[in-house]
Amino acid sequence: VMTLSLLMYPVLRSLALQLHSAITGSYISGTHSIAFINCLNEQIAKDIARAIMDKKLAAYVNILPKSSALYFWKGELEESTEILLLVKTRTSKIGQLSDYVRSIHPFEIPEIISLPIDQGNPLYLKWIEESVPPD
């Protein structure tokens, strides 16, 4: 019984938080995420951003201007310029977003990382919720 209780705790906690959120209208921390995706140039960034939006994998994508990058690749220090996408979406969509971007991205190993949104403007977070279909 104790083992089963420990295994069920994350599921029960998630259900309790969702119920609390539904009743009180409060935001559940981590329901939404921001994904960071690097791109070689602005055209690739725009193409990937549009593809993400066409698949309804995000509510909003910022395309940030060129930045300098230093990194190790195949044992060598490299320097380049990149365009960064900031993708606002449901946390539950991150896996699907990552798989899709890897399938269309020209980099051998594209940067696709995400951070959960802890807090924010409740109306904006609700808008993300309404803009990205649930799983």
C-alpha positions as CSV (number, residue, x, y, z in Angstrom):
1,V,0.0,0.0,0.0
2,M,2.9,2.4,0.9
3,T,4.6,1.7,-2.5
4,L,1.4,2.3,-4.4
5,S,0.8,5.5,-2.5
6,L,4.3,6.8,-3.4
7,L,3.9,5.8,-7.0
8,M,0.4,7.5,-7.2
9,Y,1.5,10.7,-5.5
10,P,2.6,12.6,-8.7
11,V,-0.7,11.8,-10.4
12,L,-2.9,12.6,-7.4
13,R,-1.0,15.9,-6.9
14,S,-1.4,16.9,-10.5
15,L,-5.1,16.1,-10.4
16,A,-5.5,18.1,-7.1
17,L,-3.7,21.1,-8.6
18,Q,-5.8,21.0,-11.7
19,L,-9.0,20.8,-9.6
20,H,-7.8,23.7,-7.5
21,S,-7.0,25.8,-10.6
22,A,-10.4,25.1,-12.1
23,I,-12.2,26.1,-8.9
24,T,-10.1,29.2,-8.0
25,G,-9.0,30.3,-11.5
26,S,-5.4,30.3,-10.4
27,Y,-2.4,29.4,-12.6
28,I,-0.6,26.1,-12.1
29,S,3.1,26.8,-12.3
30,G,4.8,25.0,-15.1
31,T,1.6,24.5,-17.2
32,H,3.3,26.6,-20.0
33,S,6.9,26.8,-21.2
34,I,9.2,28.9,-23.3
35,A,11.3,26.9,-25.7
36,F,14.6,28.3,-27.1
37,I,15.6,27.2,-30.6
38,N,18.7,28.5,-32.4
39,C,18.8,29.0,-36.2
40,L,21.5,29.7,-38.6
41,N,19.9,32.8,-40.2
42,E,16.8,34.8,-40.3
43,Q,15.2,33.0,-43.3
44,I,15.5,29.6,-41.5
45,A,14.2,31.1,-38.3
46,K,11.1,32.5,-40.1
47,D,10.5,29.2,-41.9
48,I,10.8,27.2,-38.7
49,A,8.6,29.7,-36.7
50,R,5.9,29.6,-39.4
51,A,6.0,25.8,-39.5
52,I,5.6,25.7,-35.7
53,M,2.6,28.0,-35.9
54,D,1.1,26.2,-38.8
55,K,1.2,23.0,-36.7
56,K,-0.4,24.9,-33.8
57,L,2.5,23.9,-31.5
58,A,2.8,27.4,-30.1
59,A,0.8,30.5,-29.3
60,Y,3.6,32.9,-30.0
61,V,7.1,32.9,-31.5
62,N,9.6,35.7,-31.1
63,I,12.4,35.9,-33.6
64,L,15.3,37.6,-31.9
65,P,18.0,39.4,-33.9
66,K,21.4,38.1,-34.7
67,S,23.6,37.2,-31.7
68,S,27.2,35.9,-31.4
69,A,27.8,32.4,-30.2
70,L,30.8,30.5,-29.1
71,Y,30.6,26.7,-28.7
72,F,32.6,23.5,-29.0
73,W,31.7,21.3,-32.0
74,K,33.6,18.1,-32.7
75,G,36.4,19.1,-30.4
76,E,36.9,22.6,-31.9
77,L,36.0,26.0,-30.6
78,E,33.6,27.6,-33.1
79,E,32.2,31.1,-33.4
80,S,29.1,32.0,-35.3
81,T,26.1,34.3,-35.5
82,E,22.6,32.8,-34.8
83,I,19.0,33.9,-34.6
84,L,17.1,32.8,-31.5
85,L,13.4,31.7,-31.4
86,L,11.5,32.1,-28.2
87,V,8.5,29.8,-28.5
88,K,5.6,30.1,-26.0
89,T,3.5,26.9,-25.7
90,R,1.9,24.4,-23.4
91,T,4.5,22.3,-21.5
92,S,2.7,19.2,-22.6
93,K,3.6,20.1,-26.2
94,I,7.4,20.4,-25.7
95,G,8.1,16.8,-26.7
96,Q,6.1,17.1,-29.9
97,L,7.6,20.5,-30.6
98,S,11.1,19.2,-30.2
99,D,10.5,16.1,-32.4
100,Y,9.0,18.3,-35.1
101,V,11.7,20.9,-35.1
102,R,14.4,18.2,-35.2
103,S,12.7,16.8,-38.3
104,I,12.8,20.2,-40.2
105,H,15.9,21.9,-38.8
106,P,19.1,22.0,-40.9
107,F,21.5,21.6,-37.9
108,E,22.7,18.1,-37.1
109,I,21.9,18.8,-33.4
110,P,19.7,21.9,-33.1
111,E,19.4,23.6,-29.7
112,I,15.9,23.0,-28.5
113,I,15.6,23.6,-24.7
114,S,12.7,24.8,-22.6
115,L,12.0,26.3,-19.3
116,P,8.6,26.2,-17.5
117,I,6.8,29.4,-16.9
118,D,6.4,29.9,-13.1
119,Q,4.3,33.0,-13.1
120,G,3.0,35.7,-15.5
121,N,0.1,37.8,-16.6
122,P,-2.9,35.6,-16.0
123,L,-4.7,36.9,-19.1
124,Y,-1.6,36.2,-21.3
125,L,-1.2,32.7,-19.8
126,K,-4.9,32.0,-20.5
127,W,-4.4,33.2,-24.0
128,I,-1.6,30.7,-24.5
129,E,-3.9,28.0,-23.2
130,E,-6.6,29.0,-25.6
131,S,-4.3,29.3,-28.6
132,V,-2.5,25.9,-28.4
133,P,-4.9,22.9,-28.6
134,P,-4.5,20.4,-25.8
135,D,-3.1,16.9,-26.4
